[in-house]
């Protein structure tokens, strides 16, 4: 009579086959993951709204040929471009978040999706911060000059656009923190969320 083969921790082959499959999630874990993805969706939606508002305010910031125009200032063009890019990115990421909430799986393979989200959140957050910082510098410079005296509405609309851009950066920064948490969980546990 052959002795049974014992594998890990003294378990017989029949006992090891009864083990749970990898990445098994309890109902509580699935609910936590859904709440986590919903929180990311809320932050992405807020970033989308603020960056869209910033883009619209900057794009419509012209009063005619005799008044200043956002196209006349390179920093304001940068503000518009950065906010428009982050608006499109946030819109795409909202779709990805909705997919994850509904299906429980990622659009791309999990490893690629985790690093894609983290890397792009970082890149676009820094781009948005630098654009709005450059816009703030020009706005403060124009404050003491004839440009704001001749067209006060131009300067006020520029301030609003930059303020919305900074708010968009704030919410994109929250997304960076959450996507960073997902990367850490993936490195430690092999899954994009802490499974308990």
N, CA, C and O of each residue as an XYZ file, in Angstrom:
784
protein
N       0.847     -1.174      0.000
C       0.000      0.000      0.000
C       0.887      1.230      0.000
O       1.792      1.350      0.827
N       0.629      2.154     -0.936
C       1.451      3.354     -1.038
C       0.997      4.387     -0.024
O      -0.196      4.561      0.226
N       1.972      5.062      0.548
C       1.614      6.136      1.472
C       1.184      7.356      0.668
O       1.726      7.626     -0.403
N       0.203      8.092      1.193
C      -0.274      9.267      0.437
C       0.826     10.317      0.337
O       1.629     10.497      1.253
N       0.837     10.995     -0.790
C       1.802     12.082     -0.969
C       1.312     13.291     -0.200
O       0.183     13.751     -0.377
N       2.170     13.788      0.643
C       1.811     14.981      1.384
C       2.484     16.176      0.750
O       3.673     16.144      0.434
N       1.737     17.192      0.575
C       2.249     18.402     -0.062
C       2.479     19.467      0.997
O       3.073     19.190      2.040
N       2.037     20.621      0.750
C       2.272     21.737      1.635
C       1.570     21.557      2.971
O       0.400     21.175      3.008
N       2.253     21.823      4.045
C       1.694     21.801      5.401
C       1.039     20.465      5.749
O       0.095     20.431      6.539
N       1.526     19.368      5.172
C       1.003     18.059      5.525
C      -0.353     17.755      4.945
O      -1.008     16.822      5.410
N      -0.809     18.493      3.952
C      -2.126     18.240      3.371
C      -2.004     17.167      2.300
O      -1.065     17.167      1.504
N      -2.944     16.278      2.293
C      -3.012     15.279      1.229
C      -3.511     15.962     -0.041
O      -4.108     17.036      0.036
N      -3.275     15.352     -1.227
C      -3.712     15.983     -2.484
C      -5.202     16.285     -2.514
O      -5.608     17.310     -3.062
N      -6.037     15.402     -1.929
C      -7.475     15.661     -1.934
C      -7.815     16.903     -1.124
O      -8.701     17.673     -1.497
N      -7.106     17.098     -0.009
C      -7.382     18.265      0.823
C      -6.943     19.543      0.123
O      -7.585     20.584      0.257
N      -5.836     19.458     -0.632
C      -5.358     20.673     -1.277
C      -6.277     21.063     -2.422
O      -6.399     22.251     -2.722
N      -6.916     20.121     -3.061
C      -7.834     20.453     -4.150
C      -9.053     21.196     -3.639
O      -9.702     21.923     -4.391
N      -9.369     21.017     -2.365
C     -10.531     21.687     -1.803
C     -10.233     23.129     -1.396
O     -11.128     23.860     -0.969
N      -8.984     23.527     -1.530
C      -8.627     24.892     -1.158
C      -9.336     25.875     -2.083
O      -9.732     25.520     -3.193
N      -9.492     27.097     -1.623
C     -10.184     28.117     -2.406
C      -9.319     28.566     -3.580
O      -8.092     28.583     -3.478
N      -9.947     28.927     -4.682
C      -9.179     29.396     -5.838
C      -8.503     30.739     -5.510
O      -8.927     31.442     -4.593
N      -7.443     31.093     -6.270
C      -6.772     32.369     -6.003
C      -7.723     33.534     -6.227
O      -8.616     33.475     -7.072
N      -7.519     34.571     -5.470
C      -8.330     35.802     -5.536
C      -9.788     35.562     -5.176
O     -10.681     36.213     -5.718
N     -10.027     34.635     -4.271
C     -11.384     34.452     -3.777
C     -11.753     35.662     -2.936
O     -10.947     36.125     -2.128
N     -12.953     36.175     -3.117
C     -13.400     37.347     -2.374
C     -14.677     37.018     -1.633
O     -15.608     36.437     -2.191
N     -14.708     37.390     -0.393
C     -15.951     37.247      0.345
C     -16.898     38.356     -0.095
O     -16.496     39.294     -0.783
N     -18.138     38.240      0.302
C     -19.123     39.264     -0.046
C     -18.727     40.614      0.528
O     -18.941     41.646     -0.107
N     -18.154     40.613      1.718
C     -17.716     41.857      2.348
C     -16.592     42.493      1.535
O     -16.582     43.709      1.346
N     -15.644     41.686      1.051
C     -14.539     42.204      0.243
C     -15.043     42.796     -1.062
O     -14.561     43.843     -1.495
N     -16.005     42.142     -1.691
C     -16.572     42.646     -2.942
C     -17.271     43.978     -2.697
O     -17.160     44.897     -3.508
N     -17.987     44.084     -1.589
C     -18.660     45.342     -1.265
C     -17.657     46.455     -0.982
O     -17.865     47.597     -1.390
N     -16.568     46.128     -0.284
C     -15.531     47.130     -0.007
C     -14.875     47.591     -1.305
O     -14.625     48.782     -1.491
N     -14.599     46.648     -2.198
C     -14.003     47.008     -3.485
C     -14.954     47.893     -4.287
O     -14.516     48.850     -4.926
N     -16.238     47.587     -4.260
C     -17.222     48.400     -4.980
C     -17.296     49.804     -4.388
O     -17.387     50.784     -5.128
N     -17.257     49.910     -3.051
C     -17.256     51.242     -2.420
C     -15.994     52.019     -2.757
O     -16.047     53.224     -3.004
N     -14.866     51.332     -2.767
C     -13.594     51.963     -3.107
C     -13.630     52.488     -4.543
O     -13.220     53.620     -4.802
N     -14.118     51.671     -5.469
C     -14.231     52.101     -6.865
C     -15.245     53.227     -7.037
O     -15.076     54.088     -7.901
N     -16.291     53.226     -6.225
C     -17.264     54.319     -6.272
C     -16.633     55.621     -5.788
O     -16.900     56.685     -6.346
N     -15.802     55.542     -4.758
C     -15.099     56.734     -4.268
C     -14.165     57.284     -5.344
O     -14.101     58.497     -5.546
N     -13.444     56.406     -6.032
C     -12.589     56.846     -7.145
C     -13.438     57.510     -8.229
O     -13.047     58.537     -8.785
N     -14.591     56.929     -8.525
C     -15.488     57.498     -9.540
C     -15.946     58.898     -9.146
O     -16.003     59.791     -9.992
N     -16.270     59.097     -7.881
C     -16.701     60.427     -7.405
C     -15.578     61.444     -7.577
O     -15.820     62.555     -8.047
N     -14.351     61.077     -7.200
C     -13.219     61.993     -7.357
C     -12.940     62.280     -8.829
O     -12.624     63.414     -9.190
N     -13.052     61.276     -9.668
C     -12.817     61.486    -11.098
C     -13.905     62.375    -11.698
O     -13.625     63.211    -12.557
N     -15.133     62.195    -11.248
C     -16.226     63.045    -11.730
C     -16.007     64.500    -11.306
O     -16.223     65.420    -12.095
N     -15.576     64.705    -10.056
C     -15.305     66.072     -9.591
C     -14.157     66.693    -10.383
O     -14.228     67.862    -10.761
N     -13.114     65.929    -10.635
C     -11.991     66.425    -11.436
C     -12.455     66.762    -12.850
O     -12.049     67.781    -13.408
N     -13.291     65.924    -13.426
C     -13.840     66.181    -14.756
C     -14.627     67.487    -14.781
O     -14.436     68.312    -15.674
N     -15.507     67.675    -13.808
C     -16.352     68.878    -13.780
C     -15.529     70.151    -13.625
O     -15.759     71.129    -14.336
N     -14.572     70.144    -12.701
C     -13.772     71.346    -12.471
C     -12.859     71.660    -13.662
O     -12.712     72.823    -14.039
N     -12.254     70.641    -14.246
C     -11.369     70.890    -15.392
C     -12.164     71.314    -16.623
O     -11.700     72.146    -17.403
N     -13.348     70.753    -16.800
C     -14.216     71.185    -17.899
C     -14.623     72.640    -17.706
O     -14.594     73.421    -18.657
N     -15.002     73.012    -16.485
C     -15.370     74.406    -16.196
C     -14.197     75.342    -16.443
O     -14.367     76.424    -17.006
N     -13.012     74.929    -16.024
C     -11.818     75.746    -16.236
C     -11.557     75.945    -17.725
O     -11.242     77.053    -18.157
N     -11.683     74.886    -18.502
C     -11.470     74.988    -19.948
C     -12.482     75.918    -20.595
O     -12.125     76.736    -21.442
N     -13.736     75.796    -20.201
C     -14.787     76.643    -20.785
C     -14.563     78.107    -20.415
O     -14.680     78.986    -21.269
N     -14.242     78.376    -19.147
C     -14.007     79.756    -18.729
C     -12.825     80.372    -19.473
O     -12.878     81.537    -19.865
N     -11.765     79.600    -19.666
C     -10.598     80.152    -20.360
C     -10.872     80.308    -21.854
O     -10.464     81.303    -22.452
N     -11.553     79.342    -22.461
C     -11.820     79.402    -23.896
C     -12.741     80.564    -24.265
O     -12.597     81.149    -25.338
N     -13.664     80.894    -23.405
C     -14.608     81.993    -23.682
C     -14.113     83.328    -23.146
O     -14.873     84.296    -23.105
N     -12.861     83.394    -22.739
C     -12.329     84.618    -22.132
C     -11.765     85.556    -23.194
O     -10.552     85.739    -23.299
N     -12.650     86.138    -23.967
C     -12.276     87.169    -24.943
C     -13.448     88.135    -25.078
O     -14.610     87.733    -25.032
N     -13.128     89.394    -25.243
C     -14.159     90.428    -25.289
C     -14.205     91.165    -26.623
O     -15.010     92.081    -26.791
N     -13.376     90.791    -27.550
C     -13.344     91.480    -28.841
C     -11.912     91.802    -29.237
O     -10.972     91.515    -28.497
N     -11.758     92.398    -30.407
C     -10.416     92.643    -30.948
C      -9.641     93.714    -30.184
O      -8.411     93.685    -30.186
N     -10.311     94.645    -29.540
C      -9.618     95.734    -28.827
C      -9.321     95.387    -27.366
O      -8.702     96.181    -26.658
N      -9.747     94.234    -26.918
C      -9.537     93.818    -25.534
C      -8.582     92.627    -25.490
O      -8.356     91.981    -26.514
N      -8.027     92.332    -24.331
C      -7.124     91.183    -24.245
C      -7.854     89.866    -24.502
O      -9.059     89.747    -24.283
N      -7.101     88.899    -24.965
C      -7.643     87.596    -25.305
C      -6.736     86.537    -24.672
O      -5.536     86.767    -24.519
N      -7.289     85.389    -24.305
C      -6.481     84.342    -23.689
C      -5.401     83.845    -24.635
O      -4.365     83.357    -24.182
N      -5.620     83.960    -25.945
C      -4.623     83.515    -26.921
C      -3.363     84.381    -26.889
O      -2.301     83.952    -27.342
N      -3.480     85.581    -26.363
C      -2.326     86.494    -26.310
C      -1.301     86.088    -25.257
O      -0.180     86.596    -25.267
N      -1.655     85.198    -24.365
C      -0.778     84.823    -23.255
C      -0.489     83.326    -23.325
O      -1.405     82.505    -23.290
N       0.785     82.984    -23.422
C       1.177     81.582    -23.559
C       0.768     80.751    -22.339
O       0.375     79.593    -22.479
N       0.862     81.339    -21.151
C       0.487     80.602    -19.934
C      -1.004     80.269    -19.929
O      -1.397     79.199    -19.464
N      -1.833     81.172    -20.440
C      -3.270     80.893    -20.482
C      -3.585     79.811    -21.519
O      -4.516     79.027    -21.333
N      -2.817     79.767    -22.603
C      -2.991     78.683    -23.567
C      -2.627     77.342    -22.932
O      -3.266     76.321    -23.186
N      -1.587     77.372    -22.102
C      -1.165     76.166    -21.383
C      -2.243     75.721    -20.392
O      -2.516     74.529    -20.253
N      -2.849     76.687    -19.708
C      -3.940     76.370    -18.768
C      -5.088     75.702    -19.511
O      -5.617     74.686    -19.061
N      -5.472     76.273    -20.648
C      -6.576     75.694    -21.422
C      -6.234     74.292    -21.905
O      -7.049     73.379    -21.779
N      -5.038     74.113    -22.455
C      -4.654     72.801    -22.991
C      -4.593     71.742    -21.885
O      -5.101     70.633    -22.055
N      -3.973     72.086    -20.759
C      -3.839     71.110    -19.664
C      -5.201     70.712    -19.116
O      -5.457     69.531    -18.885
N      -6.076     71.689    -18.906
C      -7.405     71.373    -18.374
C      -8.236     70.580    -19.373
O      -9.004     69.703    -18.977
N      -8.094     70.875    -20.666
C      -8.837     70.115    -21.674
C      -8.346     68.661    -21.722
O      -9.150     67.738    -21.848
N      -7.029     68.461    -21.622
C      -6.475     67.103    -21.637
C      -6.952     66.315    -20.409
O      -7.345     65.155    -20.527
N      -6.914     66.947    -19.243
C      -7.352     66.253    -18.028
C      -8.858     66.001    -18.059
O      -9.329     65.007    -17.505
N      -9.618     66.890    -18.700
C     -11.057     66.651    -18.861
C     -11.299     65.369    -19.650
O     -12.107     64.533    -19.248
N     -10.602     65.217    -20.766
C     -10.765     64.005    -21.582
C     -10.291     62.760    -20.830
O     -10.936     61.713    -20.875
N      -9.158     62.889    -20.142
C      -8.636     61.756    -19.366
C      -9.613     61.354    -18.258
O      -9.885     60.169    -18.062
N     -10.133     62.337    -17.544
C     -11.069     62.037    -16.452
C     -12.350     61.399    -16.982
O     -12.925     60.518    -16.343
N     -12.793     61.853    -18.160
C     -13.990     61.264    -18.761
C     -13.757     59.792    -19.100
O     -14.610     58.944    -18.838
N     -12.590     59.497    -19.686
C     -12.266     58.106    -20.010
C     -12.135     57.274    -18.737
O     -12.598     56.135    -18.693
N     -11.513     57.828    -17.714
C     -11.341     57.088    -16.460
C     -12.680     56.872    -15.743
O     -12.855     55.874    -15.044
N     -13.618     57.803    -15.914
C     -14.953     57.576    -15.340
C     -15.597     56.354    -15.976
O     -16.216     55.547    -15.283
N     -15.457     56.213    -17.281
C     -15.988     55.035    -17.965
C     -15.346     53.753    -17.462
O     -16.022     52.743    -17.264
N     -14.026     53.802    -17.256
C     -13.314     52.628    -16.735
C     -13.789     52.305    -15.319
O     -13.964     51.137    -14.971
N     -13.997     53.339    -14.505
C     -14.480     53.121    -13.126
C     -15.876     52.517    -13.111
O     -16.162     51.623    -12.314
N     -16.738     53.000    -13.984
C     -18.097     52.440    -14.068
C     -18.023     50.966    -14.489
O     -18.751     50.129    -13.955
N     -17.149     50.656    -15.439
C     -16.959     49.261    -15.866
C     -16.530     48.390    -14.690
O     -17.053     47.292    -14.502
N     -15.563     48.890    -13.886
C     -15.074     48.111    -12.746
C     -16.173     47.911    -11.701
O     -16.275     46.840    -11.102
N     -16.986     48.932    -11.486
C     -18.064     48.815    -10.496
C     -19.099     47.794    -10.960
O     -19.570     46.980    -10.165
N     -19.455     47.834    -12.246
C     -20.497     46.948    -12.757
C     -20.033     45.504    -12.924
O     -20.780     44.574    -12.622
N     -18.800     45.311    -13.405
C     -18.349     43.954    -13.707
C     -17.433     43.363    -12.639
O     -17.327     42.142    -12.525
N     -16.770     44.213    -11.857
C     -15.828     43.721    -10.860
C     -14.471     43.380    -11.435
O     -13.603     42.884    -10.717
N     -14.272     43.640    -12.731
C     -12.978     43.361    -13.365
C     -12.463     44.626    -14.048
O     -13.206     45.587    -14.248
N     -11.195     44.606    -14.395
C     -10.586     45.760    -15.038
C     -10.710     45.655    -16.555
O     -10.885     44.563    -17.097
N     -10.619     46.788    -17.231
C     -10.708     46.810    -18.692
C      -9.448     46.188    -19.296
O      -9.529     45.327    -20.172
N      -8.298     46.628    -18.824
C      -7.017     46.063    -19.236
C      -6.666     44.929    -18.275
O      -7.320     44.786    -17.242
N      -5.657     44.123    -18.583
C      -5.196     43.148    -17.583
C      -4.839     43.873    -16.283
O      -4.346     45.001    -16.309
N      -5.088     43.229    -15.168
C      -5.023     43.899    -13.869
C      -3.671     44.574    -13.615
O      -3.632     45.707    -13.134
N      -2.578     43.902    -13.928
C      -1.254     44.489    -13.710
C      -1.096     45.774    -14.507
O      -0.646     46.793    -13.983
N      -1.469     45.715    -15.768
C      -1.357     46.883    -16.635
C      -2.288     48.000    -16.186
O      -1.897     49.167    -16.193
N      -3.520     47.660    -15.794
C      -4.495     48.670    -15.383
C      -4.045     49.418    -14.129
O      -4.183     50.639    -14.052
N      -3.512     48.698    -13.157
C      -3.070     49.324    -11.904
C      -1.953     50.324    -12.173
O      -1.994     51.452    -11.681
N      -0.957     49.916    -12.953
C       0.168     50.809    -13.234
C      -0.220     51.919    -14.203
O       0.296     53.032    -14.101
N      -1.118     51.635    -15.138
C      -1.604     52.655    -16.072
C      -2.299     53.780    -15.311
O      -2.006     54.956    -15.526
N      -3.217     53.415    -14.421
C      -3.946     54.418    -13.646
C      -3.000     55.256    -12.786
O      -3.092     56.484    -12.766
N      -2.107     54.597    -12.088
C      -1.191     55.304    -11.197
C      -0.267     56.247    -11.974
O      -0.092     57.406    -11.597
N       0.314     55.745    -13.046
C       1.246     56.560    -13.826
C       0.577     57.757    -14.479
O       1.103     58.869    -14.434
N      -0.581     57.533    -15.084
C      -1.264     58.635    -15.763
C      -1.852     59.641    -14.771
O      -1.864     60.841    -15.043
N      -2.335     59.165    -13.636
C      -2.811     60.113    -12.612
C      -1.677     61.039    -12.184
O      -1.875     62.245    -12.039
N      -0.489     60.473    -11.983
C       0.667     61.281    -11.571
C       1.040     62.298    -12.652
O       1.207     63.483    -12.365
N       1.168     61.833    -13.881
C       1.587     62.706    -14.982
C       0.610     63.861    -15.172
O       1.019     65.019    -15.263
N      -0.672     63.547    -15.232
C      -1.657     64.587    -15.495
C      -1.845     65.523    -14.302
O      -2.156     66.700    -14.485
N      -1.663     65.018    -13.100
C      -1.753     65.888    -11.924
C      -0.619     66.916    -11.928
O      -0.849     68.097    -11.670
N       0.599     66.469    -12.221
C       1.723     67.410    -12.273
C       1.574     68.397    -13.422
O       1.908     69.573    -13.281
N       1.072     67.922    -14.563
C       0.853     68.821    -15.695
C      -0.174     69.892    -15.338
O       0.007     71.067    -15.655
N      -1.247     69.479    -14.680
C      -2.292     70.423    -14.294
C      -1.786     71.429    -13.271
O      -2.105     72.615    -13.351
N      -1.000     70.958    -12.314
C      -0.439     71.857    -11.312
C       0.498     72.885    -11.943
O       0.433     74.069    -11.614
N       1.362     72.439    -12.842
C       2.299     73.370    -13.465
C       1.578     74.377    -14.355
O       1.959     75.548    -14.393
N       0.542     73.940    -15.070
C      -0.212     74.854    -15.929
C      -0.913     75.927    -15.113
O      -0.866     77.107    -15.458
N      -1.560     75.517    -14.034
C      -2.278     76.498    -13.219
C      -1.326     77.405    -12.447
O      -1.654     78.561    -12.179
N      -0.154     76.894    -12.088
C       0.851     77.749    -11.449
C       1.354     78.805    -12.426
O       1.535     79.963    -12.051
N       1.583     78.406    -13.691
C       2.005     79.372    -14.707
C       0.904     80.399    -14.958
O       1.186     81.589    -15.105
N      -0.330     79.951    -15.008
C      -1.456     80.873    -15.193
C      -1.602     81.843    -14.033
O      -1.933     83.013    -14.231
N      -1.352     81.353    -12.814
C      -1.431     82.224    -11.638
C      -0.385     83.322    -11.700
O      -0.661     84.467    -11.344
N       0.813     82.981    -12.149
C       1.884     83.970    -12.258
C       1.504     85.087    -13.223
O       1.697     86.264    -12.917
N       0.966     84.729    -14.382
C       0.549     85.746    -15.360
C      -0.629     86.561    -14.826
O      -0.684     87.778    -15.000
N      -1.572     85.870    -14.172
C      -2.737     86.592    -13.638
C      -2.319     87.626    -12.594
O      -2.852     88.735    -12.573
N      -1.365     87.268    -11.725
C      -0.886     88.230    -10.722
C      -0.114     89.372    -11.373
O      -0.193     90.515    -10.923
N       0.629     89.065    -12.430
C       1.373     90.096    -13.145
C       0.410     91.079    -13.821
O       0.632     92.289    -13.789
N      -0.650     90.558    -14.429
C      -1.623     91.422    -15.107
C      -2.441     92.255    -14.136
O      -2.998     93.284    -14.519
N      -2.519     91.825    -12.889
C      -3.357     92.513    -11.904
C      -2.947     93.967    -11.714
O      -3.805     94.827    -11.519
N      -1.673     94.249    -11.767
C      -1.225     95.625    -11.542
C      -1.031     96.418    -12.809
O      -0.546     97.548    -12.748
N      -1.393     95.868    -13.965
C      -1.162     96.552    -15.232
C      -2.458     97.073    -15.832
O      -3.541     96.900    -15.274
N      -2.313     97.719    -16.994
C      -3.465     98.314    -17.670
C      -4.436     97.281    -18.219
O      -5.595     97.597    -18.491
N      -3.969     96.048    -18.383
C      -4.836     95.009    -18.956
C      -6.074     94.802    -18.100
O      -7.189     94.748    -18.619
N      -5.884     94.686    -16.793
C      -7.031     94.467    -15.899
C      -7.832     95.752    -15.700
O      -9.023     95.699    -15.394
N      -7.193     96.888    -15.868
C      -7.926     98.147    -15.749
C      -8.850     98.325    -16.949
O      -9.990     98.768    -16.808
N      -8.342     97.974    -18.137
C      -9.140     98.125    -19.356
C     -10.270     97.093    -19.416
O     -11.370     97.405    -19.874
N     -10.007     95.885    -18.962
C     -11.008     94.819    -19.020
C     -10.943     94.000    -17.733
O     -10.247     92.988    -17.650
N     -11.681     94.463    -16.746
C     -11.686     93.776    -15.454
C     -12.318     92.384    -15.565
O     -11.930     91.463    -14.846
N     -13.288     92.239    -16.464
C     -13.964     90.945    -16.630
C     -12.983     89.881    -17.135
O     -13.093     88.713    -16.763
N     -12.024     90.280    -17.981
C     -11.022     89.343    -18.489
C     -10.220     88.753    -17.336
O     -10.000     87.544    -17.278
N      -9.788     89.609    -16.424
C      -8.973     89.136    -15.296
C      -9.787     88.274    -14.336
O      -9.294     87.262    -13.838
N     -11.017     88.666    -14.080
C     -11.866     87.881    -13.175
C     -12.129     86.495    -13.761
O     -12.077     85.493    -13.048
N     -12.410     86.445    -15.057
C     -12.658     85.154    -15.688
C     -11.385     84.299    -15.702
O     -11.461     83.076    -15.583
N     -10.231     84.930    -15.844
C      -8.964     84.195    -15.777
C      -8.762     83.605    -14.382
O      -8.346     82.455    -14.237
N      -9.064     84.418    -13.347
C      -8.934     83.930    -11.971
C      -9.844     82.728    -11.731
O      -9.442     81.744    -11.112
N     -11.083     82.824    -12.234
C     -12.029     81.720    -12.047
C     -11.542     80.452    -12.757
O     -11.625     79.354    -12.206
N     -11.041     80.611    -13.967
C     -10.538     79.454    -14.708
C      -9.386     78.781    -13.968
O      -9.330     77.555    -13.872
N      -8.473     79.590    -13.449
C      -7.324     79.033    -12.718
C      -7.776     78.383    -11.411
O      -7.264     77.330    -11.031
N      -8.731     79.006    -10.726
C      -9.241     78.428     -9.476
C      -9.910     77.079     -9.722
O      -9.713     76.136     -8.956
N     -10.708     76.986    -10.801
C     -11.325     75.703    -11.149
C     -10.254     74.668    -11.505
O     -10.390     73.488    -11.182
N      -9.198     75.116    -12.165
C      -8.106     74.207    -12.503
C      -7.423     73.646    -11.267
O      -7.093     72.461    -11.216
N      -7.208     74.509    -10.261
C      -6.609     74.025     -9.017
C      -7.544     73.058     -8.287
O      -7.085     72.087     -7.685
N      -8.846     73.318     -8.339
C      -9.803     72.386     -7.725
C      -9.762     71.039     -8.446
O      -9.823     69.987     -7.809
N      -9.659     71.075     -9.783
C      -9.520     69.834    -10.543
C      -8.259     69.081    -10.161
O      -8.262     67.855    -10.060
N      -7.167     69.834     -9.946
C      -5.921     69.211     -9.504
C      -6.096     68.559     -8.133
O      -5.580     67.466     -7.900
N      -6.811     69.212     -7.233
C      -7.026     68.663     -5.897
C      -7.717     67.300     -5.967
O      -7.293     66.352     -5.306
N      -8.769     67.207     -6.759
C      -9.491     65.934     -6.859
C      -8.697     64.892     -7.636
O      -8.793     63.699     -7.348
N      -7.912     65.332     -8.620
C      -7.032     64.394     -9.303
C      -5.941     63.903     -8.359
O      -5.485     62.765     -8.469
N      -5.519     64.769     -7.424
C      -4.560     64.357     -6.392
C      -5.130     63.280     -5.493
O      -4.420     62.348     -5.117
N      -6.417     63.396     -5.138
C      -7.061     62.332     -4.363
C      -7.075     61.024     -5.156
O      -6.876     59.949     -4.591
N      -7.312     61.121     -6.466
C      -7.269     59.922     -7.317
C      -5.872     59.313     -7.311
O      -5.724     58.091     -7.321
N      -4.841     60.170     -7.294
C      -3.457     59.673     -7.230
C      -3.221     58.873     -5.957
O      -2.580     57.823     -5.980
N      -3.748     59.382     -4.847
C      -3.582     58.657     -3.578
C      -4.263     57.287     -3.632
O      -3.696     56.288     -3.189
N      -5.466     57.248     -4.169
C      -6.201     55.979     -4.229
C      -5.574     55.009     -5.228
O      -5.501     53.809     -4.962
N      -5.123     55.518     -6.373
C      -4.462     54.617     -7.324
C      -3.108     54.157     -6.781
O      -2.666     53.049     -7.085
N      -2.447     54.998     -5.979
C      -1.217     54.574     -5.306
C      -1.486     53.474     -4.294
O      -0.695     52.540     -4.158
N      -2.610     53.584     -3.580
C      -3.013     52.529     -2.644
C      -3.237     51.211     -3.383
O      -2.871     50.144     -2.891
N      -3.842     51.296     -4.566
C      -4.074     50.092     -5.358
C      -2.757     49.452     -5.797
O      -2.631     48.227     -5.821
N      -1.774     50.293     -6.147
C      -0.463     49.763     -6.544
C       0.192     49.042     -5.374
O       0.730     47.947     -5.539
N       0.147     49.656     -4.187
C       0.756     49.033     -2.999
C       0.068     47.703     -2.689
O       0.739     46.711     -2.405
N      -1.259     47.679     -2.740
C      -1.988     46.422     -2.504
C      -1.614     45.380     -3.546
O      -1.474     44.199     -3.226
N      -1.452     45.809     -4.784
C      -1.104     44.864     -5.837
C       0.293     44.288     -5.622
O       0.521     43.099     -5.843
N       1.226     45.137     -5.190
C       2.594     44.665     -4.947
C       2.628     43.694     -3.765
O       3.310     42.670     -3.815
N       1.892     44.021     -2.706
C       1.939     43.205     -1.492
C       1.083     41.939     -1.617
O       1.537     40.843     -1.289
N      -0.162     42.097     -2.096
C      -1.112     40.982     -2.072
C      -1.360     40.342     -3.437
O      -1.982     39.282     -3.507
N      -0.894     40.954     -4.513
C      -1.137     40.414     -5.836
C      -2.513     40.716     -6.372
O      -2.943     40.113     -7.355
N      -3.214     41.644     -5.740
C      -4.548     42.060     -6.170
C      -4.668     43.551     -5.920
O      -3.980     44.090     -5.053
N      -5.547     44.237     -6.681
C      -5.608     45.695     -6.617
C      -6.296     46.254     -5.383
O      -6.423     47.471     -5.246
N      -6.737     45.397     -4.495
C      -7.385     45.863     -3.274
C      -7.069     44.892     -2.161
O      -6.841     43.706     -2.397
N      -7.057     45.411     -0.936
C      -6.765     44.595      0.251
C      -7.891     43.604      0.455
O      -9.030     43.993      0.710
N      -7.577     42.334      0.345
C      -8.578     41.279      0.494
C      -8.477     40.702      1.880
O      -7.417     40.219      2.278
N      -9.567     40.744      2.625
C      -9.597     40.186      3.980
C     -10.605     39.060      4.070
O     -10.773     38.465      5.134
